[in-house]
Amino acid sequence: MNLALFDLDNTLLAGDSDFEWAQFLIAKGVLDAELHAAMNETFFQQYKEGTLDIHEFLDFQLAPLARHSRAELDAWHAEFMTMRIRPIITATARERVAHHAAKGDLLAIVTATNSFVTGPICRELGIPHLIATVPAQTDGIFSGQPRGLPSFREGKVARVEAWLESLGLWWGSFGESWFYSDSHNDLPLLEKVTHPVAVDADDTLKATAEARGWLRMSLRS
């Protein structure tokens, strides 16, 4: 058995699910467009530079979940999938997932974006396992805070290893392992697998992949 891990945003999606969720909420009048745009740009620049404080970002990202009922959020998410997400899932991305599924590989999405936003996307892609940042909740009501370790940078490695351990597995359980990502922030996990794949990579990851002879591809067509 082999292992195939996928980043989600700008990897399997031709866009960013967290950004798209915010734009969806802005269009509904739930978020202030000007304030959100300014904050989002600040965090995006930090992300590109590799200086993002994930806890500060999650306070920003998860806050809207705490202001609305789960029933309302779930109804919005169904609409969000139709309007914003399915249009940015390319046939090539679906084919890459199907390629690994057909070989019987163990599949998981590993993303820093929260599991409320990404859970239905994972199911849409037919991937059985999701390792995402978990928004804390009590009796179905989100608190606006994360629970446990965010799956970001080195946290992705720790979360994957904890997940594998829960299945009675470890890296050595697999003949081959793959991780597909667009971002240099994912270098810790890319360096753990036998087949790191740079997908529509940012400049830093592209240069690293070229220098190390890693596979590069696009899933945008």
N, C-alpha and C positions, 0 to 999 in steps of 0.2 A: 504494500500500500504506500502511496505517495501523498504528500501534503501540498495543497494549493491555497495560498492566502492572497486576498485581494484588498488593497485599499479601495475606498469607494469614491470619494470626491475627486474629480478630475482624473480618475483612473477608469473605473467601470462606468462612471457618469461623465458625460461631456459637459461638466459644470460642477457646481458645489451645492450639495443638498441643503446645507445650513444657510447659505446665501439665498438660495431659491425659496426656502421656508420664510425667511425674513421678508423677501420681496412679496411673497404671497400675503403675509400678514399686513404689510404696508398697503397693498392694494385693497385689503378689506377694511382699512382704517384702524387696525389694531395697534400698529406701531407708528411712531412719528418718523416720517421719511428722512427729514433733515438730520435729526439727532442720530438716528440709526446709521445713516450713511457715513457720518463723520467718525463714529466709533468703529464701524466696520472697517473703514479704510485704515485707521490706526492699527487695529489688530492684524489686518491683512499684511501691512508693511512689516510688522514685527514677525509674522509667520514666515514671510519670504526671507527675512534676514536671519531667521533661526533664533530670535530673541523673545518669542511669545511666552508670556506668563500664562500657562494653561488655566490656572485657577481664576485669575482675573478675567480671562476670556469666558470661562464657563459661567461666572456670575452674570455676565452680559448675555450669553447665549441661552441660559436656562430660565432667566427671569420671566419671559412671556408665558412659560408653561405654568407658573405659579399663579397667574392672574385669571385663569379661566378653568372651567370645569372640564373633567376628562371627557364627558360626553360631547361638549362643544369642540374640544381639541380633536377628538377622533373624527367627528364629522368634517371638520376643516381638513384633516389630513387626507381623507378619501378624495376630497376635491383637489387638494394639492397634488396627489399622485397623478390625477388625470391631466391637470393643467400644466404642471411644472416638471414632473419627474419622468413620466413615460416618454415625453418628447426628447429627453436627453439621454436615453438609454439606446445606444446604437446597436445595430445588428452585429457588428464586429465584437462588441463587448459580450453580447449574449452568446455568440459563437465560441468565444474564448472560455467562458464558464462551461458551456456544453462540452467543449473539448476535454476539460479535466473531469467533468462528471462522467463522461462516457468511459474514461479509463478507470473509474472507481476510486478516484482520489478523494481524500478527506478535504472538504471545502469550507472555508470561512471567510467572511468579510472582517477586516480589522480596521476600525475607523475611530478617530477622535470625536466625531460628531455623535450627539446623544442618541440613545437607543429608541426614544420615542419617534424621532424623525426618521431614523434609518431602518428600524425593524420592518415596516411594510415594504421598504425598498429591497431589503434582503430577500424577503419572501417573493417579491415580484421577479427577482433575478433567479429564483430557484436555488438559492444557496442556503443550506440547512443550519449553518452556525453563524452567529453574529457576536463579535467582540467589539463593544462600543462603550463609550462613556455612559454611565448609568445615572439618570436623574433620580434623586431620592424622592420618595413619596410615602404618604401615610394615608391608608384607606382610599387609595386611588387618586389622591390629590398631590400634585407635585409641589415640592418645597422651594424649588428654584436653586437648589444646591446639588452637587454631584454626590454619589455614594461610591465609596471605594476609590481605587486608583484610576485616574483617567487614562485611557488608552492613547497616549501621545508620546512620541519619541521613545525613550527607554521604557516607558510605561506600556507600550505595545508589546515589547518583548516579554515583560513580566506577566502581562495579562494572557498572552498566548501560552506561555509556559504553565501558568496556573490552569488554564483550560485543558491543555494536553494532559496535565497531571490528573485532572478530574476524570479523564477518560482512560486513565491507566497507561498513558503514552508519554513519550519525550521525543526530543529531536532525533535520537538514534533509532526510533521506531520506524523511520521512513527511509526507503532507499533513496528517494529524491524529495526535495522540498522546494517550493516556488513561492515567491512573493512579488506581486505586481504593484508598483507605486509610481506616482508622478513627482514625489517631493523628496528633497534632501533631508527633510525632517524625519523621514522614515529610514534613514541609513542604519540605525541600530538593528532594525528588524531585517532589512535587506542583507546585512552582513551575517545574519544567522542562518540563512537558507542556502541550499546548494545551487539554486538557480534564481538569483536576483534579476528582476526584469524592470527596466526603466520605461514607463509608459507615458508618452507625451510629456516628457520630463521637463522640470524647470532647469534653468541654466546650470545650477550647481550640480544637480544630480546627473544631468546630461554629461557634463565634463568628467564626473566621477565614473560614470558607466563607460565612457570612452576609454579612460585611462586604465580601467580594470578589465576591460573586455567583456562587460556584461551585455546581455541581450537587451536591445532597444526595439520598441515597437510603438505603433499608434493604434488606438481603438476608437478613433473618431469617425471612421467612415462607415 
